[in-house]
Amino acid sequence: MYRGRAMFIHQKFGQTCTTEIKPNPNAANARSLLSQHFVECISTGSQPISDGISGLKNNMILDAIYGSAKSGDVVKLDWSILD
């Protein structure tokens, strides 16, 4: 159930999982929360919610969205760089 907190749906060991992260009242957005979580994982040695490939895919999608909005054209993603 969503209660005003940041929720992330992800794959872990082939199963879909939902992870709820309590937002920091000083955090401006979801990227800040993810960055904060990543730094905490580095500090504690724990496994982050999202791996590097997942982050790269998300950034590729966001870049395409912004590029399309700016140009008004369809932006095709080149997933071959992930191979």
DOPA-370354 format. One record per residue (C-alpha): y, z, x; residue number from 1. Coordinates in nm, 3 decimals. Layout:
<pts>
c2: Y, c3: Z, c1: X, num: NUM
...
</pts>
This chain:
<pts>
c2: 0.000, c3: 0.000, c1: 0.000, num: 1
c2: 0.344, c3: -0.091, c1: 0.132, num: 2
c2: 0.580, c3: 0.207, c1: 0.141, num: 3
c2: 0.881, c3: 0.067, c1: 0.321, num: 4
c2: 0.715, c3: 0.070, c1: 0.660, num: 5
c2: 0.638, c3: -0.216, c1: 0.893, num: 6
c2: 0.291, c3: -0.353, c1: 0.821, num: 7
c2: 0.102, c3: -0.595, c1: 1.043, num: 8
c2: -0.205, c3: -0.786, c1: 0.935, num: 9
c2: -0.415, c3: -0.902, c1: 1.227, num: 10
c2: -0.765, c3: -0.990, c1: 1.335, num: 11
c2: -0.970, c3: -0.740, c1: 1.532, num: 12
c2: -1.331, c3: -0.809, c1: 1.621, num: 13
c2: -1.341, c3: -1.088, c1: 1.362, num: 14
c2: -1.226, c3: -0.866, c1: 1.075, num: 15
c2: -0.888, c3: -0.865, c1: 0.906, num: 16
c2: -0.711, c3: -0.533, c1: 0.959, num: 17
c2: -0.384, c3: -0.391, c1: 0.834, num: 18
c2: -0.198, c3: -0.159, c1: 1.067, num: 19
c2: 0.097, c3: 0.044, c1: 0.949, num: 20
c2: 0.362, c3: 0.143, c1: 1.202, num: 21
c2: 0.626, c3: 0.397, c1: 1.119, num: 22
c2: 0.960, c3: 0.235, c1: 1.193, num: 23
c2: 1.206, c3: 0.396, c1: 1.428, num: 24
c2: 1.529, c3: 0.447, c1: 1.231, num: 25
c2: 1.715, c3: 0.310, c1: 1.534, num: 26
c2: 1.508, c3: -0.011, c1: 1.542, num: 27
c2: 1.694, c3: -0.313, c1: 1.408, num: 28
c2: 1.396, c3: -0.530, c1: 1.314, num: 29
c2: 1.023, c3: -0.597, c1: 1.339, num: 30
c2: 1.055, c3: -0.747, c1: 1.688, num: 31
c2: 1.209, c3: -0.422, c1: 1.807, num: 32
c2: 0.917, c3: -0.231, c1: 1.656, num: 33
c2: 0.665, c3: -0.456, c1: 1.824, num: 34
c2: 0.845, c3: -0.428, c1: 2.156, num: 35
c2: 0.857, c3: -0.051, c1: 2.125, num: 36
c2: 0.484, c3: -0.045, c1: 2.040, num: 37
c2: 0.404, c3: -0.267, c1: 2.339, num: 38
c2: 0.596, c3: -0.043, c1: 2.580, num: 39
c2: 0.418, c3: 0.263, c1: 2.438, num: 40
c2: 0.082, c3: 0.089, c1: 2.495, num: 41
c2: 0.173, c3: 0.017, c1: 2.857, num: 42
c2: 0.282, c3: 0.379, c1: 2.904, num: 43
c2: -0.033, c3: 0.525, c1: 2.748, num: 44
c2: -0.283, c3: 0.258, c1: 2.854, num: 45
c2: -0.381, c3: 0.190, c1: 2.492, num: 46
c2: -0.465, c3: -0.148, c1: 2.338, num: 47
c2: -0.168, c3: -0.323, c1: 2.167, num: 48
c2: -0.197, c3: -0.445, c1: 1.808, num: 49
c2: -0.121, c3: -0.803, c1: 1.910, num: 50
c2: -0.243, c3: -0.975, c1: 2.224, num: 51
c2: -0.034, c3: -1.214, c1: 2.432, num: 52
c2: -0.173, c3: -1.526, c1: 2.263, num: 53
c2: -0.081, c3: -1.390, c1: 1.920, num: 54
c2: 0.273, c3: -1.320, c1: 2.041, num: 55
c2: 0.301, c3: -1.669, c1: 2.189, num: 56
c2: 0.185, c3: -1.828, c1: 1.861, num: 57
c2: 0.437, c3: -1.622, c1: 1.664, num: 58
c2: 0.721, c3: -1.720, c1: 1.898, num: 59
c2: 0.620, c3: -2.087, c1: 1.882, num: 60
c2: 0.632, c3: -2.071, c1: 1.501, num: 61
c2: 0.968, c3: -1.892, c1: 1.498, num: 62
c2: 1.114, c3: -2.139, c1: 1.748, num: 63
c2: 0.993, c3: -2.427, c1: 1.528, num: 64
c2: 1.148, c3: -2.267, c1: 1.219, num: 65
c2: 1.485, c3: -2.227, c1: 1.391, num: 66
c2: 1.463, c3: -2.576, c1: 1.542, num: 67
c2: 1.386, c3: -2.729, c1: 1.204, num: 68
c2: 1.667, c3: -2.537, c1: 1.035, num: 69
c2: 1.912, c3: -2.653, c1: 1.300, num: 70
c2: 1.809, c3: -3.018, c1: 1.304, num: 71
c2: 1.691, c3: -3.061, c1: 0.945, num: 72
c2: 1.379, c3: -3.232, c1: 1.079, num: 73
c2: 1.012, c3: -3.139, c1: 1.076, num: 74
c2: 0.914, c3: -2.970, c1: 1.401, num: 75
c2: 0.553, c3: -3.022, c1: 1.503, num: 76
c2: 0.384, c3: -2.753, c1: 1.706, num: 77
c2: 0.186, c3: -2.848, c1: 2.014, num: 78
c2: -0.108, c3: -2.610, c1: 2.001, num: 79
c2: -0.273, c3: -2.784, c1: 2.298, num: 80
c2: -0.086, c3: -2.556, c1: 2.538, num: 81
c2: -0.310, c3: -2.273, c1: 2.414, num: 82
c2: -0.627, c3: -2.447, c1: 2.536, num: 83
</pts>
